[in-house]
Amino acid sequence: MKILLVEDEPKVVEFIKKGLEEHGHEVDVAFDGQMGERLSSRADHDLIILDVILPMQNGYEVCRKLREKGIVIPVLMLTALDSLADKISGFDAGADDYLIKPFEFKELIARINALSKRSSGVIKTSSTVKIADLELDTDKKIARRGNSMIELTAKEFLLLEYLMRNKGRVISRAEIAEKVWDINFDTGTNVVDVYINILRKKIDRDFNPKLIQTRIGLGYCINEH
């Protein structure tokens, strides 16, 4: 794989670059956010490893700008910021995975391999998904219910799309965390519940019928009745 590493600490760069090259990867390096965004925009990398705290422009801003440009290269955020709020900010910016420093190098390799498999195995599905009067255009990233446009963050959109593509099926919190966030959250993390509640406010509160349903002890599903 050709990997772009955006990291401003020379010792960390040396450690990661050497390890990745030993595993057969080609590595380009950017030492600040602006350079990272510029190199990322070439779209000739297979993966971006992105620190959050960077000179010139932080990792959240870099990732968000790439996604706004339509660049879909997998992004692995690698940072010492370890709170749930930090993780949610990363995923909302468009990151595909989030690894906390310090880390075991073998875990970094495992995350890279998982992202590689997911990106190479993507199957193109219909760009429009509809349930009742709720419609998603997955190419244009537009959501609307009836005549109303609904503003969604990147992760809210992915979560809603996953629910809609699994219409009528009860999906566990663990499956949602794995499929939507591409990570196994620690037991007790309520990020899935938080996002479900946000979606309910946006797509159900002012509309009928109510589409997102809770199955106590089992998970969530979306259905029109």
C-alpha positions as CSV (number, residue, x, y, z in Angstrom):
1,M,0.0,0.0,0.0
2,K,1.0,3.6,-0.5
3,I,0.4,5.4,2.8
4,L,0.5,9.0,3.7
5,L,1.6,9.7,7.3
6,V,0.6,13.1,8.6
7,E,2.5,13.6,11.9
8,D,4.6,16.4,13.3
9,E,6.7,14.5,15.9
10,P,10.0,13.3,14.2
11,K,10.5,10.4,16.5
12,V,7.0,9.1,15.9
13,V,7.4,9.6,12.2
14,E,10.6,7.6,12.2
15,F,9.1,4.8,14.3
16,I,5.9,4.4,12.2
17,K,7.6,4.9,8.8
18,K,10.3,2.3,9.5
19,G,7.8,-0.2,10.7
20,L,5.4,0.3,7.8
21,E,8.3,0.0,5.3
22,E,9.4,-3.2,7.0
23,H,5.9,-4.5,6.2
24,G,6.2,-3.7,2.6
25,H,4.3,-0.4,2.5
26,E,5.5,2.8,0.7
27,V,5.3,5.9,3.0
28,D,5.0,9.6,2.2
29,V,5.2,12.0,5.2
30,A,3.7,15.4,5.9
31,F,4.7,17.3,9.0
32,D,1.8,19.7,9.2
33,G,-1.9,19.9,8.4
34,Q,-1.7,22.1,5.3
35,M,1.0,19.8,3.7
36,G,-1.1,16.8,4.7
37,E,-4.2,18.2,3.0
38,R,-2.2,19.1,-0.1
39,L,-0.6,15.7,-0.5
40,S,-3.9,14.0,0.3
41,S,-5.6,15.9,-2.5
42,R,-3.5,14.1,-5.0
43,A,-5.7,11.0,-4.3
44,D,-2.8,8.6,-5.2
45,H,-2.6,7.1,-1.7
46,D,-4.3,4.0,-0.5
47,L,-4.5,5.1,3.2
48,I,-3.9,8.2,5.3
49,I,-2.7,8.0,8.9
50,L,-3.6,11.3,10.4
51,D,-2.6,12.9,13.7
52,V,-5.1,15.3,15.2
53,I,-2.9,17.9,16.9
54,L,-0.9,19.3,14.0
55,P,0.7,22.7,13.1
56,M,-1.1,24.9,10.6
57,Q,-4.3,22.9,10.5
58,N,-5.6,20.1,12.8
59,G,-6.4,16.6,11.7
60,Y,-10.2,17.1,12.1
61,E,-10.1,20.0,9.6
62,V,-7.8,18.1,7.2
63,C,-10.2,15.1,7.2
64,R,-13.3,17.2,6.8
65,K,-11.9,19.1,3.9
66,L,-10.9,15.9,2.1
67,R,-14.4,14.5,2.5
68,E,-15.9,17.8,1.2
69,K,-13.7,17.4,-1.9
70,G,-15.2,13.9,-2.4
71,I,-11.9,12.1,-1.5
72,V,-12.8,8.8,-0.1
73,I,-9.4,7.4,0.8
74,P,-9.6,5.6,4.2
75,V,-8.4,7.8,7.1
76,L,-7.0,6.3,10.3
77,M,-6.7,9.0,13.0
78,L,-3.8,8.3,15.3
79,T,-3.8,10.6,18.4
80,A,-3.3,10.9,22.1
81,L,-6.8,12.4,22.4
82,D,-8.8,9.6,23.9
83,S,-12.1,10.8,25.1
84,L,-15.4,9.7,23.6
85,A,-16.0,13.3,22.5
86,D,-12.7,13.3,20.7
87,K,-13.6,10.0,18.9
88,I,-17.0,11.3,17.9
89,S,-15.3,14.5,16.5
90,G,-13.0,12.3,14.5
91,F,-15.7,10.1,13.0
92,D,-17.9,13.2,12.3
93,A,-15.0,14.7,10.4
94,G,-15.0,11.6,8.2
95,A,-12.4,9.3,9.7
96,D,-12.7,5.6,9.2
97,D,-10.9,4.5,12.3
98,Y,-9.4,6.0,15.4
99,L,-6.3,4.6,17.3
100,I,-5.1,6.0,20.5
101,K,-1.4,6.7,21.3
102,P,0.5,4.9,22.8
103,F,-0.3,1.9,20.7
104,E,1.1,-1.5,19.9
105,F,2.5,-1.5,16.4
106,K,0.9,-4.8,15.6
107,E,-2.5,-3.2,16.3
108,L,-1.7,-0.4,13.9
109,I,-0.9,-3.0,11.2
110,A,-4.2,-4.9,12.0
111,R,-6.2,-1.7,11.6
112,I,-4.5,-0.9,8.3
113,N,-5.2,-4.4,7.0
114,A,-8.8,-4.1,8.1
115,L,-9.2,-0.8,6.3
116,S,-7.5,-2.2,3.2
117,K,-10.0,-5.1,3.0
118,R,-13.0,-2.8,3.6
119,S,-11.9,-0.3,0.9
120,S,-11.0,-3.0,-1.7
121,G,-14.1,-5.0,-1.1
122,V,-16.7,-2.2,-1.4
123,I,-19.6,-3.2,-3.6
124,K,-21.4,-0.4,-5.4
125,T,-25.1,-0.5,-4.4
126,S,-28.0,1.7,-5.4
127,S,-27.3,5.4,-4.8
128,T,-30.9,6.0,-3.6
129,V,-32.4,4.4,-0.5
130,K,-36.1,5.1,0.4
131,I,-38.4,4.1,3.3
132,A,-41.8,5.7,3.5
133,D,-41.1,9.4,2.7
134,L,-37.5,9.3,3.9
135,E,-35.0,9.2,1.1
136,L,-31.2,9.1,0.9
137,D,-29.1,9.9,-2.1
138,T,-25.8,8.3,-1.2
139,D,-23.9,9.8,-4.1
140,K,-24.8,13.4,-3.3
141,K,-25.0,12.7,0.4
142,I,-28.5,14.3,0.6
143,A,-31.2,13.3,3.0
144,R,-34.8,14.4,2.8
145,R,-38.1,13.5,4.4
146,G,-41.1,14.6,2.5
147,N,-40.3,18.1,1.2
148,S,-37.8,18.8,4.0
149,M,-34.0,18.6,3.6
150,I,-32.3,17.0,6.6
151,E,-28.8,18.1,7.6
152,L,-26.7,15.2,8.8
153,T,-23.1,14.8,9.8
154,A,-21.0,12.2,8.0
155,K,-21.5,9.6,10.7
156,E,-25.2,10.4,11.1
157,F,-25.6,9.8,7.4
158,L,-23.7,6.5,7.5
159,L,-25.7,5.3,10.5
160,L,-29.0,6.1,8.8
161,E,-27.9,4.5,5.6
162,Y,-26.9,1.3,7.4
163,L,-30.3,1.2,9.2
164,M,-32.2,1.8,5.9
165,R,-30.2,-0.8,3.9
166,N,-31.2,-3.3,6.7
167,K,-34.9,-2.3,6.7
168,G,-36.9,-4.3,9.2
169,R,-33.9,-6.1,10.7
170,V,-33.1,-5.6,14.3
171,I,-29.4,-4.6,14.5
172,S,-27.5,-4.9,17.8
173,R,-25.5,-2.0,19.2
174,A,-22.3,-4.0,18.7
175,E,-23.0,-4.6,15.0
176,I,-23.8,-0.9,14.5
177,A,-20.6,0.1,16.2
178,E,-18.6,-2.3,14.1
179,K,-20.2,-1.6,10.8
180,V,-20.7,2.2,11.1
181,W,-17.7,3.2,13.2
182,D,-15.4,0.3,12.0
183,I,-14.3,-0.2,15.5
184,N,-15.2,-2.3,18.5
185,F,-16.0,0.2,21.3
186,D,-15.4,-0.7,24.9
187,T,-18.4,-2.2,26.7
188,G,-20.5,0.5,28.2
189,T,-19.8,3.2,25.6
190,N,-23.2,4.7,24.6
191,V,-22.1,6.4,21.4
192,V,-24.6,4.3,19.4
193,D,-27.5,5.4,21.6
194,V,-26.4,9.0,21.5
195,Y,-26.4,8.9,17.7
196,I,-29.8,7.1,17.5
197,N,-31.3,9.8,19.6
198,I,-29.9,12.5,17.4
199,L,-31.3,10.8,14.3
200,R,-34.7,10.5,15.9
201,K,-34.8,14.2,16.6
202,K,-33.9,14.9,13.0
203,I,-36.0,12.4,11.0
204,D,-38.8,11.4,13.3
205,R,-39.7,14.1,15.8
206,D,-41.6,16.3,13.3
207,F,-42.8,13.6,11.0
208,N,-45.1,10.6,10.9
209,P,-44.8,7.6,10.9
210,K,-42.0,7.2,13.4
211,L,-39.4,5.1,11.6
212,I,-36.6,4.3,14.1
213,Q,-37.7,1.6,16.5
214,T,-36.0,0.3,19.7
215,R,-36.1,-3.4,20.5
216,I,-35.3,-3.4,24.2
217,G,-32.3,-5.6,25.0
218,L,-31.8,-6.3,21.3
219,G,-31.0,-3.2,19.4
220,Y,-32.6,-0.9,16.8
221,C,-34.4,-1.2,13.5
222,I,-36.0,1.1,11.0
223,N,-39.4,0.3,9.4
224,E,-42.4,2.2,8.2
225,H,-44.9,0.5,10.5
